[in-house]
Amino acid sequence: MCTFAFFIALLVISSILLKNKSEKTRRIVLCTACIITAIGFFVYKYFLSIDVEYDQVAYASMGGFNWWGELPLHMCNINMLLIPFAVWRKNRSLMSFSFFTGTLGASMALLMPSMGFAGYPIFMPRMIGFWGTHFMVLIEGIAIVAYGLYRPTFKDLPKTVLTVVIVTFCIFLIDLFIRTTGLNPRANYFFAMETEGNPILEIFHRIIPIPFVYEIPCLLIMVPYMALVTLGFHIADKHRKPDQ
């Protein structure tokens, strides 16, 4: 909670400092933060690769650490690569995608940390890397809106849903490539190949036991979530004073 408070304070302070700055400056700050996060991500993964204890705990049945399974292609971290492109190109569909999935994916990872990231000293390299990376992705997703670079609207939702499907399908193709080439037989970015025990995905997989396709019903959860968040902004805009 203290760590979360620190990152929220970082977002609030940076938003205040950037309030009267140009949009270009705000975009540069956010893109720089994502680049620093990406560098930190690979440093963190390097420490994972030499962490014997973590290898025994998390990779006991997976044949050990594999870089092809640790690329920033999961929903919780792909946005540190997409956000710079989206905000620099002013691509609303990708900014919307990053705002919704970046915050959601990072929040899920923080609330349900995978094996090896709970119950250990916070200042271990792997703990600093995991929690720091996911908090930064969460804050960067929120910053798209907080910095005034994007504001959700209902007309954005159809394109956002389409973007979610396209990005997920592209990740599925990457999973297929990595698996079929033998680079990593267990590649499973975006859970596009298998559920890995996720209870919600397990339900959908029992109904549609086909890789990637079984994730499509997740839109039944994703769309109401996006609509509810957008409704909040819509109501806020309705009550906003003209000079605000």
Backbone as CSV, one residue per row, in Angstrom:
resi,resn,N_x,N_y,N_z,CA_x,CA_y,CA_z,C_x,C_y,C_z
1,MET,0.825,-1.202,0.000,0.000,0.000,0.000,0.869,1.266,0.000
2,CYS,1.983,1.197,0.728,2.905,2.348,0.737,3.504,2.558,-0.649
3,THR,3.845,1.448,-1.309,4.401,1.544,-2.661,3.373,2.125,-3.624
4,PHE,2.127,1.667,-3.490,1.053,2.173,-4.340,0.859,3.678,-4.104
5,ALA,0.879,4.091,-2.838,0.731,5.507,-2.495,1.863,6.331,-3.100
6,PHE,3.073,5.762,-3.112,4.221,6.467,-3.686,4.012,6.719,-5.173
7,PHE,3.562,5.703,-5.905,3.384,5.852,-7.352,2.198,6.762,-7.686
8,ILE,1.151,6.717,-6.868,0.022,7.633,-7.064,0.486,9.069,-6.839
9,ALA,1.296,9.274,-5.802,1.834,10.612,-5.526,2.701,11.085,-6.689
10,LEU,3.463,10.158,-7.264,4.306,10.484,-8.415,3.450,10.954,-9.586
11,LEU,2.329,10.270,-9.811,1.424,10.647,-10.898,0.790,12.012,-10.633
12,VAL,0.324,12.223,-9.399,-0.336,13.484,-9.049,0.627,14.659,-9.186
13,ILE,1.838,14.503,-8.651,2.832,15.583,-8.701,3.213,15.897,-10.144
14,SER,3.444,14.836,-10.937,3.823,15.069,-12.337,2.684,15.718,-13.112
15,SER,1.431,15.352,-12.801,0.281,15.947,-13.484,0.179,17.432,-13.172
16,ILE,0.444,17.787,-11.908,0.395,19.203,-11.510,1.505,19.990,-12.201
17,LEU,2.703,19.417,-12.215,3.845,20.108,-12.824,3.666,20.283,-14.339
18,LEU,2.938,19.345,-14.962,2.769,19.386,-16.417,1.476,20.067,-16.858
19,LYS,0.681,20.509,-15.897,-0.651,21.041,-16.205,-0.612,22.157,-17.242
20,ASN,0.319,23.070,-17.102,0.392,24.215,-18.012,1.462,24.058,-19.090
21,LYS,1.981,22.855,-19.226,2.991,22.594,-20.249,2.309,22.224,-21.566
22,SER,3.050,22.289,-22.640,2.501,21.948,-23.958,2.218,20.458,-24.048
23,GLU,1.346,20.111,-24.988,1.025,18.693,-25.185,2.273,17.906,-25.580
24,LYS,3.141,18.531,-26.372,4.377,17.862,-26.783,5.230,17.507,-25.568
25,THR,5.330,18.418,-24.615,6.112,18.168,-23.400,5.519,17.014,-22.613
26,ARG,4.192,16.994,-22.500,3.520,15.919,-21.769,3.744,14.573,-22.456
27,ARG,3.706,14.571,-23.779,3.954,13.336,-24.524,5.390,12.865,-24.320
28,ILE,6.342,13.800,-24.324,7.753,13.451,-24.137,7.974,12.833,-22.757
29,VAL,7.356,13.433,-21.735,7.511,12.928,-20.370,6.961,11.506,-20.257
30,LEU,5.763,11.269,-20.813,5.149,9.951,-20.728,5.942,8.915,-21.521
31,CYS,6.385,9.283,-22.719,7.182,8.361,-23.539,8.510,8.034,-22.851
32,THR,9.124,9.030,-22.241,10.386,8.807,-21.522,10.179,7.857,-20.357
33,ALA,9.073,8.039,-19.634,8.764,7.146,-18.507,8.610,5.708,-18.992
34,CYS,7.951,5.528,-20.150,7.764,4.172,-20.703,9.095,3.559,-21.127
35,ILE,9.974,4.367,-21.699,11.291,3.872,-22.120,12.106,3.442,-20.904
36,ILE,12.071,4.256,-19.852,12.789,3.913,-18.622,12.215,2.631,-18.022
37,THR,10.886,2.511,-18.058,10.231,1.301,-17.544,10.663,0.072,-18.341
38,ALA,10.731,0.212,-19.671,11.138,-0.912,-20.529,12.573,-1.337,-20.231
39,ILE,13.454,-0.361,-20.016,14.847,-0.678,-19.664,14.871,-1.403,-18.323
40,GLY,14.104,-0.864,-17.355,14.029,-1.508,-16.047,13.460,-2.906,-16.133
41,PHE,12.513,-3.109,-17.061,11.907,-4.423,-17.252,12.956,-5.462,-17.627
42,PHE,13.816,-5.129,-18.580,14.826,-6.092,-19.019,15.921,-6.290,-17.976
43,VAL,16.220,-5.246,-17.193,17.164,-5.406,-16.077,16.569,-6.376,-15.064
44,TYR,15.300,-6.196,-14.765,14.592,-7.078,-13.830,14.568,-8.516,-14.343
45,LYS,14.336,-8.699,-15.632,14.325,-10.047,-16.192,15.721,-10.674,-16.164
46,TYR,16.756,-9.843,-16.307,18.124,-10.368,-16.201,18.353,-10.940,-14.804
47,PHE,17.927,-10.195,-13.786,18.091,-10.692,-12.421,17.276,-11.960,-12.198
48,LEU,16.105,-12.052,-12.859,15.330,-13.292,-12.781,16.108,-14.451,-13.387
49,SER,16.812,-14.199,-14.488,17.530,-15.256,-15.195,18.664,-15.854,-14.369
50,ILE,19.166,-15.102,-13.386,20.260,-15.610,-12.547,19.800,-15.882,-11.116
51,ASP,18.475,-15.800,-10.902,17.902,-16.031,-9.574,17.623,-17.523,-9.406
52,VAL,18.524,-18.223,-8.751,18.414,-19.675,-8.602,17.166,-20.055,-7.829
53,GLU,16.877,-19.340,-6.752,15.703,-19.649,-5.937,14.423,-19.508,-6.749
54,TYR,14.317,-18.427,-7.522,13.115,-18.215,-8.331,12.997,-19.303,-9.398
55,ASP,14.106,-19.693,-9.977,14.111,-20.733,-10.998,13.544,-22.038,-10.442
56,GLN,13.888,-22.326,-9.189,13.407,-23.558,-8.557,11.937,-23.457,-8.186
57,VAL,11.497,-22.249,-7.820,10.110,-22.063,-7.394,9.157,-21.974,-8.581
58,ALA,9.473,-21.123,-9.550,8.546,-20.824,-10.637,8.742,-21.656,-11.895
59,TYR,9.948,-22.170,-12.130,10.228,-22.852,-13.390,10.541,-24.337,-13.213
60,ALA,10.176,-24.870,-12.059,10.504,-26.265,-11.763,9.978,-27.231,-12.833
61,SER,8.786,-26.939,-13.363,8.176,-27.844,-14.348,8.244,-27.284,-15.775
62,MET,9.021,-26.217,-15.969,9.049,-25.565,-17.277,10.418,-25.613,-17.937
63,GLY,11.350,-26.328,-17.341,12.665,-26.472,-17.956,13.586,-25.295,-17.724
64,GLY,13.265,-24.416,-16.780,14.132,-23.292,-16.461,13.750,-22.001,-17.170
65,PHE,14.453,-20.937,-16.838,14.193,-19.613,-17.404,14.417,-19.621,-18.914
66,ASN,13.533,-18.948,-19.633,13.640,-18.860,-21.088,13.270,-17.438,-21.511
67,TRP,14.221,-16.730,-22.128,13.975,-15.343,-22.526,12.777,-15.215,-23.459
68,TRP,12.521,-16.241,-24.259,11.408,-16.177,-25.207,10.053,-16.250,-24.498
69,GLY,10.069,-16.581,-23.233,8.837,-16.580,-22.454,8.736,-15.381,-21.538
70,GLU,9.723,-14.495,-21.615,9.777,-13.349,-20.706,9.775,-11.999,-21.431
71,LEU,9.427,-11.992,-22.689,9.369,-10.742,-23.447,8.193,-9.886,-22.961
72,PRO,8.251,-8.573,-23.159,7.150,-7.700,-22.697,5.927,-7.773,-23.609
73,LEU,5.337,-8.961,-23.671,4.202,-9.176,-24.570,2.940,-9.610,-23.841
74,HIS,2.993,-9.643,-22.507,1.780,-9.928,-21.746,0.939,-8.662,-21.662
75,MET,-0.346,-8.819,-21.412,-1.230,-7.663,-21.329,-0.774,-6.666,-20.265
76,CYS,-0.138,-7.168,-19.207,0.252,-6.289,-18.106,1.488,-5.454,-18.414
77,ASN,2.222,-5.771,-19.488,3.433,-4.976,-19.747,3.630,-4.551,-21.203
78,ILE,2.829,-5.062,-22.119,3.009,-4.689,-23.522,2.759,-3.197,-23.738
79,ASN,1.990,-2.613,-22.810,1.625,-1.207,-22.984,2.793,-0.247,-22.802
80,MET,3.853,-0.669,-22.135,5.012,0.227,-22.032,5.701,0.365,-23.392
81,LEU,5.363,-0.514,-24.339,5.850,-0.402,-25.712,4.828,0.306,-26.605
82,LEU,3.542,0.064,-26.334,2.492,0.628,-27.171,2.190,2.087,-26.849
83,ILE,2.281,2.462,-25.569,1.933,3.827,-25.176,2.779,4.877,-25.900
84,PRO,4.122,4.733,-25.949,4.915,5.752,-26.665,4.482,5.914,-28.120
85,PHE,4.239,4.788,-28.795,3.794,4.848,-30.194,2.421,5.501,-30.287
86,ALA,1.514,5.102,-29.393,0.135,5.596,-29.444,0.056,7.096,-29.197
87,VAL,0.740,7.581,-28.146,0.621,9.010,-27.813,1.391,9.872,-28.812
88,TRP,2.488,9.344,-29.343,3.262,10.140,-30.299,2.536,10.259,-31.633
89,ARG,1.864,9.171,-32.007,1.099,9.187,-33.262,-0.328,9.695,-33.060
90,LYS,-0.698,9.961,-31.816,-2.043,10.405,-31.452,-3.097,9.416,-31.956
91,ASN,-2.783,8.140,-31.798,-3.682,7.073,-32.235,-4.687,6.785,-31.119
92,ARG,-5.920,7.232,-31.290,-6.922,7.104,-30.228,-7.244,5.648,-29.902
93,SER,-7.278,4.789,-30.916,-7.605,3.386,-30.676,-6.566,2.720,-29.777
94,LEU,-5.291,2.987,-30.048,-4.231,2.394,-29.231,-4.147,3.057,-27.859
95,MET,-4.398,4.374,-27.784,-4.407,5.029,-26.479,-5.544,4.479,-25.629
96,SER,-6.685,4.257,-26.251,-7.820,3.671,-25.548,-7.489,2.250,-25.101
97,PHE,-6.878,1.485,-25.999,-6.460,0.122,-25.661,-5.524,0.129,-24.456
98,SER,-4.521,1.006,-24.473,-3.541,1.057,-23.396,-4.153,1.549,-22.099
99,PHE,-5.064,2.512,-22.192,-5.711,3.023,-20.983,-6.515,1.917,-20.297
100,PHE,-7.275,1.167,-21.084,-8.130,0.141,-20.486,-7.363,-1.132,-20.117
101,THR,-6.566,-1.655,-21.047,-5.892,-2.929,-20.769,-4.641,-2.750,-19.913
102,GLY,-3.956,-1.609,-20.051,-2.763,-1.382,-19.240,-3.104,-1.318,-17.771
103,THR,-4.130,-0.538,-17.443,-4.539,-0.423,-16.046,-5.134,-1.730,-15.529
104,LEU,-5.945,-2.388,-16.363,-6.579,-3.640,-15.944,-5.554,-4.757,-15.784
105,GLY,-4.686,-4.926,-16.798,-3.693,-5.999,-16.752,-2.710,-5.839,-15.603
106,ALA,-2.204,-4.613,-15.414,-1.255,-4.360,-14.336,-1.918,-4.544,-12.976
107,SER,-3.165,-4.102,-12.845,-3.890,-4.254,-11.576,-4.075,-5.721,-11.226
108,MET,-4.415,-6.537,-12.226,-4.594,-7.964,-11.984,-3.289,-8.607,-11.527
109,ALA,-2.175,-8.203,-12.156,-0.869,-8.757,-11.775,-0.498,-8.343,-10.357
110,LEU,-0.832,-7.109,-9.979,-0.499,-6.613,-8.643,-1.385,-7.249,-7.565
111,LEU,-2.654,-7.458,-7.907,-3.579,-8.044,-6.938,-3.405,-9.552,-6.821
112,MET,-2.957,-10.177,-7.911,-2.764,-11.637,-7.906,-1.369,-11.971,-8.419
113,PRO,-0.318,-11.596,-7.649,1.059,-11.838,-8.098,1.331,-13.319,-8.311
114,SER,2.079,-13.616,-9.353,2.392,-15.007,-9.651,3.402,-15.562,-8.655
115,MET,3.622,-16.846,-8.733,4.495,-17.536,-7.800,5.898,-16.919,-7.787
116,GLY,6.385,-16.663,-6.589,7.732,-16.119,-6.443,7.767,-14.630,-6.182
117,PHE,6.592,-13.987,-6.226,6.542,-12.539,-6.030,5.693,-12.126,-4.826
118,ALA,5.377,-13.069,-3.976,4.621,-12.764,-2.758,5.288,-13.470,-1.582
119,GLY,5.403,-12.770,-0.460,5.980,-13.365,0.732,7.490,-13.279,0.812
120,TYR,8.093,-12.450,-0.047,9.545,-12.277,-0.047,9.883,-10.829,0.302
121,PRO,11.106,-10.559,0.767,11.512,-9.189,1.096,11.342,-8.256,-0.108
122,ILE,10.771,-7.088,0.136,10.426,-6.171,-0.951,11.648,-5.660,-1.705
123,PHE,12.821,-5.640,-1.062,14.001,-5.071,-1.717,14.847,-6.105,-2.455
124,MET,14.317,-7.308,-2.623,14.989,-8.272,-3.496,14.887,-7.769,-4.942
125,PRO,15.932,-7.972,-5.770,15.871,-7.497,-7.161,14.614,-7.938,-7.901
126,ARG,14.207,-9.192,-7.714,13.026,-9.675,-8.431,11.748,-8.971,-7.954
127,MET,11.683,-8.649,-6.657,10.508,-7.977,-6.114,10.453,-6.519,-6.576
128,ILE,11.593,-5.846,-6.545,11.651,-4.464,-7.030,11.253,-4.416,-8.503
129,GLY,11.770,-5.376,-9.283,11.467,-5.418,-10.712,10.005,-5.682,-10.991
130,PHE,9.443,-6.687,-10.329,8.042,-7.057,-10.570,7.090,-5.944,-10.158
131,TRP,7.205,-5.517,-8.906,6.273,-4.520,-8.397,6.508,-3.163,-9.046
132,GLY,7.773,-2.793,-9.243,8.072,-1.508,-9.870,7.560,-1.429,-11.289
133,THR,7.801,-2.484,-12.080,7.351,-2.504,-13.479,5.840,-2.404,-13.576
134,HIS,5.133,-3.210,-12.792,3.672,-3.232,-12.891,3.034,-1.947,-12.357
135,PHE,3.609,-1.379,-11.306,3.091,-0.097,-10.834,3.302,0.991,-11.879
136,MET,4.462,0.980,-12.539,4.736,1.983,-13.564,3.789,1.836,-14.748
137,VAL,3.526,0.603,-15.183,2.592,0.379,-16.293,1.191,0.860,-15.903
138,LEU,0.794,0.572,-14.660,-0.512,1.032,-14.174,-0.596,2.551,-14.213
139,ILE,0.424,3.218,-13.688,0.438,4.677,-13.637,0.533,5.280,-15.040
140,GLU,1.318,4.666,-15.916,1.450,5.179,-17.287,0.127,5.067,-18.045
141,GLY,-0.624,3.982,-17.783,-1.930,3.837,-18.414,-2.882,4.942,-17.966
142,ILE,-2.872,5.234,-16.658,-3.719,6.303,-16.127,-3.241,7.666,-16.625
143,ALA,-1.910,7.810,-16.762,-1.325,9.098,-17.161,-1.793,9.548,-18.539
144,ILE,-2.148,8.614,-19.405,-2.649,8.996,-20.729,-3.829,9.958,-20.583
145,VAL,-4.680,9.656,-19.604,-5.840,10.508,-19.331,-5.460,11.666,-18.414
146,ALA,-4.687,11.370,-17.368,-4.313,12.398,-16.388,-3.530,13.540,-17.027
147,TYR,-2.747,13.238,-18.050,-1.960,14.266,-18.737,-2.758,14.976,-19.831
148,GLY,-4.022,14.591,-19.984,-4.869,15.248,-20.973,-4.580,14.858,-22.404
149,LEU,-3.980,13.683,-22.598,-3.650,13.224,-23.949,-4.789,12.429,-24.579
150,TYR,-5.681,11.926,-23.734,-6.802,11.118,-24.228,-7.909,11.150,-23.181
151,ARG,-9.141,11.145,-23.647,-10.285,11.052,-22.751,-11.295,10.089,-23.378
152,PRO,-11.682,9.047,-22.650,-12.579,8.024,-23.220,-13.939,8.599,-23.620
153,THR,-14.424,8.157,-24.762,-15.769,8.502,-25.213,-16.441,7.231,-25.718
154,PHE,-17.758,7.238,-25.729,-18.486,6.040,-26.162,-18.201,5.696,-27.627
155,LYS,-17.971,6.703,-28.454,-17.727,6.427,-29.871,-16.385,5.733,-30.098
156,ASP,-15.499,5.778,-29.081,-14.211,5.096,-29.191,-14.329,3.588,-28.960
157,LEU,-15.369,3.169,-28.247,-15.447,1.785,-27.787,-15.440,0.733,-28.903
158,PRO,-16.193,0.908,-29.999,-16.138,-0.125,-31.050,-14.721,-0.333,-31.598
159,LYS,-13.994,0.763,-31.861,-12.631,0.639,-32.372,-11.702,0.039,-31.310
160,THR,-11.966,0.384,-30.043,-11.141,-0.164,-28.969,-11.329,-1.669,-28.871
161,VAL,-12.574,-2.119,-28.948,-12.859,-3.560,-28.907,-12.172,-4.261,-30.078
162,LEU,-12.264,-3.665,-31.267,-11.609,-4.237,-32.445,-10.096,-4.285,-32.243
163,THR,-9.527,-3.233,-31.644,-8.090,-3.190,-31.381,-7.689,-4.293,-30.419
164,VAL,-8.512,-4.522,-29.391,-8.243,-5.597,-28.422,-8.179,-6.944,-29.136
165,VAL,-9.138,-7.189,-30.029,-9.184,-8.464,-30.763,-7.972,-8.596,-31.678
166,ILE,-7.631,-7.523,-32.397,-6.504,-7.567,-33.338,-5.183,-7.788,-32.602
167,VAL,-4.967,-7.027,-31.532,-3.717,-7.166,-30.765,-3.612,-8.570,-30.179
168,THR,-4.717,-9.069,-29.631,-4.704,-10.418,-29.054,-4.404,-11.462,-30.120
169,PHE,-4.982,-11.292,-31.304,-4.723,-12.246,-32.394,-3.260,-12.193,-32.825
170,CYS,-2.691,-10.998,-32.902,-1.273,-10.857,-33.263,-0.384,-11.540,-32.234
171,ILE,-0.730,-11.386,-30.953,0.037,-12.048,-29.895,-0.111,-13.562,-30.006
172,PHE,-1.296,-14.014,-30.369,-1.539,-15.448,-30.585,-0.626,-15.980,-31.689
173,LEU,-0.479,-15.219,-32.769,0.411,-15.626,-33.862,1.871,-15.673,-33.389
174,ILE,2.242,-14.734,-32.527,3.599,-14.739,-31.964,3.800,-15.982,-31.104
175,ASP,2.790,-16.325,-30.303,2.846,-17.554,-29.500,3.058,-18.769,-30.402
176,LEU,2.282,-18.825,-31.473,2.399,-19.949,-32.407,3.807,-20.027,-32.994
177,PHE,4.333,-18.895,-33.413,5.673,-18.859,-34.013,6.731,-19.334,-33.009
178,ILE,6.680,-18.811,-31.804,7.681,-19.170,-30.794,7.589,-20.650,-30.445
179,ARG,6.368,-21.167,-30.402,6.182,-22.582,-30.067,6.635,-23.496,-31.205
180,THR,6.172,-23.199,-32.413,6.472,-24.097,-33.530,7.955,-24.089,-33.920
181,THR,8.634,-22.981,-33.650,10.071,-22.925,-33.948,10.913,-23.535,-32.837
182,GLY,10.259,-23.903,-31.734,10.982,-24.517,-30.632,11.706,-23.535,-29.731
183,LEU,11.525,-22.236,-29.968,12.182,-21.232,-29.128,11.686,-21.319,-27.692
184,ASN,10.397,-21.567,-27.559,9.802,-21.798,-26.242,8.495,-22.560,-26.434
185,PRO,8.503,-23.875,-26.183,7.313,-24.695,-26.398,6.131,-24.315,-25.523
186,ARG,6.370,-23.460,-24.509,5.287,-23.092,-23.594,4.915,-21.614,-23.688
187,ALA,5.310,-20.952,-24.752,4.970,-19.532,-24.923,3.456,-19.359,-24.832
188,ASN,3.032,-18.409,-24.008,1.593,-18.251,-23.783,1.242,-16.798,-23.445
189,TYR,1.761,-15.875,-24.237,1.454,-14.470,-24.015,-0.040,-14.222,-24.215
190,PHE,-0.609,-13.366,-23.371,-2.038,-13.039,-23.388,-2.901,-14.266,-23.080
191,PHE,-2.295,-15.352,-22.584,-3.018,-16.601,-22.325,-3.742,-17.082,-23.585
192,ALA,-3.183,-16.735,-24.747,-3.858,-17.046,-26.006,-3.848,-18.539,-26.333
193,MET,-2.898,-19.280,-25.738,-2.784,-20.704,-26.042,-3.465,-21.588,-25.003
194,GLU,-3.331,-21.229,-23.732,-3.911,-22.025,-22.650,-4.207,-21.144,-21.451
195,THR,-5.019,-21.656,-20.528,-5.535,-20.844,-19.423,-4.555,-20.684,-18.265
196,GLU,-3.628,-21.605,-18.119,-2.697,-21.630,-16.991,-3.431,-21.572,-15.659
197,GLY,-4.609,-22.193,-15.628,-5.360,-22.300,-14.386,-6.216,-21.108,-14.027
198,ASN,-6.266,-20.074,-14.877,-7.108,-18.921,-14.590,-8.575,-19.361,-14.530
199,PRO,-9.248,-19.132,-13.388,-10.609,-19.662,-13.220,-11.617,-19.140,-14.232
200,ILE,-11.527,-17.865,-14.602,-12.470,-17.301,-15.572,-12.221,-17.880,-16.959
201,LEU,-10.942,-17.939,-17.345,-10.610,-18.505,-18.652,-10.952,-19.988,-18.725
202,GLU,-10.845,-20.683,-17.590,-11.186,-22.111,-17.550,-12.645,-22.316,-17.946
203,ILE,-13.513,-21.430,-17.484,-14.945,-21.536,-17.816,-15.150,-21.407,-19.325
204,PHE,-14.524,-20.395,-19.911,-14.675,-20.180,-21.350,-14.033,-21.309,-22.156
205,HIS,-12.894,-21.832,-21.636,-12.189,-22.895,-22.357,-12.994,-24.186,-22.382
206,ARG,-13.764,-24.432,-21.322,-14.609,-25.639,-21.312,-15.714,-25.535,-22.365
207,ILE,-16.146,-24.316,-22.647,-17.201,-24.109,-23.643,-16.625,-24.105,-25.058
208,ILE,-15.469,-23.417,-25.218,-14.818,-23.322,-26.539,-13.349,-23.727,-26.379
209,PRO,-13.032,-25.004,-26.451,-11.653,-25.468,-26.219,-10.720,-25.262,-27.413
210,ILE,-10.666,-24.031,-27.910,-9.834,-23.706,-29.063,-8.939,-22.522,-28.692
211,PRO,-7.606,-22.642,-28.864,-6.707,-21.527,-28.548,-7.161,-20.229,-29.216
212,PHE,-6.977,-19.130,-28.538,-7.367,-17.786,-28.947,-8.884,-17.619,-29.003
213,VAL,-9.584,-18.503,-29.691,-11.035,-18.366,-29.848,-11.732,-18.392,-28.493
214,TYR,-11.206,-19.200,-27.557,-11.869,-19.318,-26.259,-11.807,-18.005,-25.462
215,GLU,-10.944,-17.077,-25.881,-10.842,-15.804,-25.175,-11.857,-14.766,-25.649
216,ILE,-12.461,-14.997,-26.799,-13.414,-14.026,-27.335,-14.555,-13.725,-26.360
217,PRO,-15.111,-14.727,-25.643,-16.169,-14.411,-24.673,-15.722,-13.469,-23.553
218,CYS,-14.410,-13.271,-23.403,-13.923,-12.323,-22.388,-14.436,-10.912,-22.665
219,LEU,-14.824,-10.676,-23.920,-15.387,-9.370,-24.266,-16.681,-9.113,-23.503
220,LEU,-17.343,-10.182,-23.059,-18.562,-10.025,-22.272,-18.264,-9.356,-20.930
221,ILE,-17.009,-9.448,-20.499,-16.562,-8.784,-19.270,-15.898,-7.459,-19.611
222,MET,-15.082,-7.490,-20.654,-14.286,-6.315,-21.027,-15.156,-5.146,-21.482
223,VAL,-16.150,-5.413,-22.307,-16.978,-4.341,-22.861,-17.766,-3.606,-21.770
224,PRO,-18.468,-4.325,-20.858,-19.156,-3.609,-19.768,-18.185,-2.810,-18.893
225,TYR,-16.991,-3.358,-18.659,-15.983,-2.640,-17.871,-15.602,-1.327,-18.557
226,MET,-15.325,-1.376,-19.853,-14.956,-0.169,-20.590,-16.119,0.816,-20.632
227,ALA,-17.331,0.295,-20.816,-18.507,1.159,-20.882,-18.746,1.853,-19.544
228,LEU,-18.538,1.138,-18.445,-18.750,1.708,-17.115,-17.742,2.821,-16.832
229,VAL,-16.485,2.565,-17.171,-15.445,3.586,-16.969,-15.729,4.804,-17.835
230,THR,-16.107,4.558,-19.091,-16.411,5.662,-20.010,-17.612,6.455,-19.516
231,LEU,-18.588,5.767,-18.943,-19.769,6.442,-18.388,-19.360,7.421,-17.294
232,GLY,-18.395,7.022,-16.466,-17.903,7.908,-15.421,-17.339,9.194,-15.992
233,PHE,-16.558,9.077,-17.072,-16.003,10.272,-17.720,-17.107,11.093,-18.374
234,HIS,-18.085,10.395,-18.952,-19.204,11.090,-19.612,-19.979,11.933,-18.600
235,ILE,-20.248,11.368,-17.440,-20.971,12.095,-16.388,-20.139,13.271,-15.884
236,ALA,-18.834,13.029,-15.701,-17.950,14.102,-15.240,-17.910,15.254,-16.240
237,ASP,-17.881,14.918,-17.532,-17.867,15.956,-18.566,-19.174,16.759,-18.582
238,LYS,-20.284,16.082,-18.312,-21.566,16.759,-18.277,-21.630,17.811,-17.174
239,HIS,-20.928,17.537,-16.058,-20.963,18.445,-14.909,-19.747,19.372,-14.856
240,ARG,-18.902,19.296,-15.878,-17.706,20.142,-15.886,-18.070,21.560,-16.304
241,LYS,-17.490,22.519,-15.627,-17.729,23.914,-15.975,-17.032,24.239,-17.296
242,PRO,-17.566,25.165,-18.095,-16.985,25.486,-19.401,-15.525,25.908,-19.355
243,ASP,-15.089,26.538,-18.261,-13.715,27.021,-18.176,-12.761,26.002,-17.610
244,GLN,-13.241,24.795,-17.308,-12.369,23.762,-16.730,-11.743,22.918,-17.827
